[in-house]
Amino acid sequence: MSLVKFIEFLVQYMFFLLSAAVHESAHAWTAYKLGDPTAKMQNRISLNPANHIDIVGTVIIPFMVFLSGIPIIGWARPTPFNPANFTNPRRDSMLVSGAGPVSNFLTVLLISAFWHLAWSFTNGDQNIDPGEAIPLLFCYVFGMGIMVNLMLAVFNMLPIHPLDGSGVLEGLLPEGLARAYAKMRPYGFIILLLLFYLPGLNDVIRAAITFLARLLRVGWFPLELIW
């Protein structure tokens, strides 16, 4: 691995740790606001990445997928909550599940504003001249933040347990179908691993991220362009 590629990974991984912390903290904060203090008591309403690390999802998987040549995918330690503390368990559980991806989409909007600000100091076509290296460097960093947060949001919205999309889908399905769907939970991780190695899933995730980035009129480019 070249030095430039390693630096690219470090930038992506930094954003992944911070964005995962935002994601899990959003779950915990939403659960607390809906009446469940379980996550708050475990100090999960926190932007400290150390409070949310999962060895597999936060360490092993991100390194594996990066070495495979695709952007970082992963997850943090699941945020615990007790639906019995909610006024409306089905609805509130769905809101808690959806809060994580929503927090990443909101983060994307915030970083996109900084990306456009930095981009306004360039000629708009990524051609380098001595006066544009610094704003393009900022565009690169912000672009990585946007990509990582879009990846977290899109990946976690897949309707496969233990990802957030499964909790959202359970809340949207009629109660009978939701119970039947919940029976797939023990097999969710196996299904996820199988899908992960199918080229089609990567293509779908990439297409969704590209579509959302075009809507925001943001982009990213390799660090080698300005190194």
C-alpha positions as CSV (number, residue, x, y, z in Angstrom):
1,M,0.0,0.0,0.0
2,S,1.4,3.4,-1.0
3,L,1.7,6.3,1.5
4,V,-1.0,8.2,-0.3
5,K,-3.4,5.3,-0.1
6,F,-2.6,4.8,3.6
7,I,-3.3,8.5,4.3
8,E,-6.6,8.2,2.4
9,F,-7.5,5.3,4.6
10,L,-6.7,7.2,7.7
11,V,-8.9,10.1,6.6
12,Q,-11.8,7.8,5.9
13,Y,-11.3,5.9,9.1
14,M,-11.2,9.1,11.2
15,F,-14.5,10.1,9.7
16,F,-15.9,6.6,10.2
17,L,-15.1,6.6,13.9
18,L,-16.6,10.1,14.4
19,S,-19.6,9.4,12.2
20,A,-20.3,6.1,13.9
21,A,-20.2,7.9,17.3
22,V,-22.7,10.4,16.0
23,H,-24.9,7.5,14.6
24,E,-25.0,5.6,17.9
25,S,-25.4,8.7,20.0
26,A,-28.4,9.5,18.0
27,H,-29.9,6.1,18.7
28,A,-29.2,6.6,22.4
29,W,-30.5,10.2,22.6
30,T,-33.7,9.3,20.7
31,A,-34.4,6.3,23.0
32,Y,-33.8,8.5,26.1
33,K,-36.2,11.2,24.8
34,L,-38.8,8.5,24.1
35,G,-38.6,7.3,27.8
36,D,-35.9,4.7,27.9
37,P,-32.7,5.5,29.9
38,T,-30.9,2.2,29.1
39,A,-28.4,3.7,26.7
40,K,-27.9,6.9,28.7
41,M,-27.0,4.9,31.8
42,Q,-24.3,3.1,29.7
43,N,-22.9,6.5,28.6
44,R,-23.9,6.0,25.0
45,I,-25.1,9.5,24.5
46,S,-21.6,10.5,23.7
47,L,-19.5,11.6,20.7
48,N,-16.5,9.8,22.1
49,P,-15.8,6.9,19.6
50,A,-14.3,4.8,22.4
51,N,-17.8,4.4,23.9
52,H,-19.2,2.8,20.7
53,I,-16.4,0.6,19.4
54,D,-17.3,-2.9,18.2
55,I,-14.3,-5.1,17.4
56,V,-15.8,-6.7,14.3
57,G,-17.8,-3.8,12.9
58,T,-15.6,-0.9,13.9
59,V,-12.1,-2.5,13.4
60,I,-12.0,-5.7,11.4
61,I,-14.7,-5.0,8.7
62,P,-13.5,-1.5,7.8
63,F,-9.9,-2.7,7.4
64,M,-11.1,-5.7,5.3
65,V,-13.2,-3.7,2.9
66,F,-10.6,-1.1,2.5
67,L,-8.0,-3.7,1.6
68,S,-10.6,-5.1,-0.9
69,G,-10.6,-1.7,-2.7
70,I,-14.0,-0.5,-1.7
71,P,-15.0,2.4,0.6
72,I,-15.3,1.8,4.3
73,I,-18.3,-0.1,5.5
74,G,-18.9,-1.0,9.1
75,W,-20.9,-0.5,12.3
76,A,-20.3,0.4,15.9
77,R,-21.4,-1.5,19.0
78,P,-25.2,-1.7,18.9
79,T,-27.0,0.8,21.2
80,P,-29.2,-1.0,23.8
81,F,-32.7,0.0,24.4
82,N,-35.7,-1.5,26.2
83,P,-39.0,-1.1,24.2
84,A,-41.0,-1.8,27.4
85,N,-40.1,1.8,28.5
86,F,-41.7,3.3,25.4
87,T,-45.2,4.6,25.2
88,N,-45.7,3.0,21.8
89,P,-43.1,0.2,21.5
90,R,-43.4,-0.5,17.8
91,R,-43.4,3.1,16.7
92,D,-40.8,4.3,19.1
93,S,-38.5,1.3,18.3
94,M,-38.7,2.2,14.7
95,L,-37.9,5.9,15.5
96,V,-34.8,4.8,17.5
97,S,-33.7,2.6,14.6
98,G,-34.1,5.3,12.1
99,A,-32.4,8.0,14.2
100,G,-28.9,6.6,13.3
101,P,-29.1,6.9,9.5
102,V,-30.9,10.2,9.9
103,S,-28.0,11.6,11.9
104,N,-25.6,10.6,9.2
105,F,-27.8,12.3,6.5
106,L,-27.9,15.5,8.6
107,T,-24.1,15.3,9.0
108,V,-23.8,15.0,5.2
109,L,-25.8,18.2,4.8
110,L,-23.5,20.0,7.2
111,I,-20.3,18.8,5.7
112,S,-21.7,19.6,2.2
113,A,-22.0,23.2,3.1
114,F,-18.3,23.3,4.0
115,W,-17.5,21.4,0.8
116,H,-19.2,24.0,-1.3
117,L,-17.5,26.8,0.6
118,A,-14.1,25.3,-0.1
119,W,-15.0,24.6,-3.7
120,S,-15.9,28.2,-4.2
121,F,-12.2,29.0,-3.9
122,T,-11.3,26.8,-6.8
123,N,-11.8,27.2,-10.6
124,G,-14.4,24.4,-10.4
125,D,-12.7,21.8,-12.5
126,Q,-10.1,20.2,-10.2
127,N,-7.2,21.4,-12.4
128,I,-4.5,22.3,-10.0
129,D,-2.6,25.6,-9.8
130,P,-0.5,26.8,-6.9
131,G,-3.3,28.9,-5.4
132,E,-5.8,26.1,-5.4
133,A,-4.0,23.2,-3.6
134,I,-5.2,24.3,-0.1
135,P,-9.0,24.6,-1.0
136,L,-8.8,21.4,-3.0
137,L,-7.3,19.7,0.0
138,F,-10.2,20.9,2.1
139,C,-12.6,19.6,-0.6
140,Y,-10.9,16.2,-0.5
141,V,-11.2,16.0,3.3
142,F,-14.9,17.2,3.3
143,G,-15.6,14.9,0.4
144,M,-14.4,11.9,2.3
145,G,-16.6,12.9,5.3
146,I,-19.6,13.1,2.9
147,M,-18.8,9.7,1.4
148,V,-18.3,7.9,4.7
149,N,-21.5,9.3,6.2
150,L,-23.5,8.4,3.0
151,M,-22.0,4.9,3.2
152,L,-23.0,4.6,6.8
153,A,-26.5,5.8,6.2
154,V,-27.2,3.7,3.0
155,F,-25.5,0.6,4.4
156,N,-27.3,0.7,7.7
157,M,-30.7,1.2,6.0
158,L,-30.5,-2.2,4.4
159,P,-33.4,-4.2,5.8
160,I,-31.3,-7.0,7.3
161,H,-30.8,-7.6,11.0
162,P,-28.9,-6.2,12.9
163,L,-28.8,-3.1,10.6
164,D,-31.1,-0.2,11.3
165,G,-33.2,-0.8,8.2
166,S,-34.6,-4.0,9.8
167,G,-35.9,-2.0,12.8
168,V,-37.5,0.6,10.5
169,L,-39.1,-2.1,8.3
170,E,-40.5,-4.0,11.4
171,G,-42.2,-0.8,12.5
172,L,-43.7,-0.2,9.1
173,L,-45.0,-3.7,8.4
174,P,-48.4,-4.9,9.7
175,E,-48.0,-6.6,13.1
176,G,-48.4,-10.1,11.7
177,L,-45.8,-9.6,9.0
178,A,-43.5,-7.9,11.4
179,R,-43.6,-10.9,13.7
180,A,-42.8,-13.2,10.8
181,Y,-40.0,-10.9,9.6
182,A,-38.6,-10.8,13.2
183,K,-38.0,-14.6,13.0
184,M,-35.2,-14.0,10.5
185,R,-33.2,-12.1,13.1
186,P,-31.0,-15.1,14.1
187,Y,-29.9,-15.5,10.5
188,G,-29.4,-11.8,9.7
189,F,-25.7,-11.6,10.1
190,I,-25.2,-14.7,8.0
191,I,-27.4,-13.2,5.2
192,L,-25.5,-10.0,5.5
193,L,-22.1,-11.7,5.1
194,L,-23.4,-13.6,2.1
195,L,-24.7,-10.5,0.4
196,F,-21.6,-8.6,1.2
197,Y,-19.6,-10.9,-1.1
198,L,-22.1,-10.5,-3.9
199,P,-20.9,-7.9,-6.4
200,G,-24.5,-6.7,-6.9
201,L,-24.8,-5.4,-3.3
202,N,-21.7,-3.2,-3.7
203,D,-23.1,-1.9,-7.0
204,V,-26.4,-0.9,-5.4
205,I,-24.7,0.9,-2.5
206,R,-22.4,2.7,-4.9
207,A,-25.3,3.7,-7.1
208,A,-27.3,5.1,-4.1
209,I,-24.3,7.1,-2.8
210,T,-23.5,8.5,-6.3
211,F,-27.2,9.5,-6.7
212,L,-27.3,11.3,-3.4
213,A,-24.0,13.0,-4.0
214,R,-25.2,14.3,-7.4
215,L,-28.3,15.7,-5.7
216,L,-26.1,17.6,-3.3
217,R,-23.7,18.6,-6.2
218,V,-20.7,17.4,-4.3
219,G,-17.9,15.1,-5.3
220,W,-14.7,13.5,-4.3
221,F,-11.4,12.7,-5.9
222,P,-8.2,10.8,-5.1
223,L,-5.6,12.5,-2.9
224,E,-3.1,11.8,-5.6
225,L,-4.6,14.6,-7.6
226,I,-3.3,17.2,-5.2
227,W,-0.5,15.3,-3.4
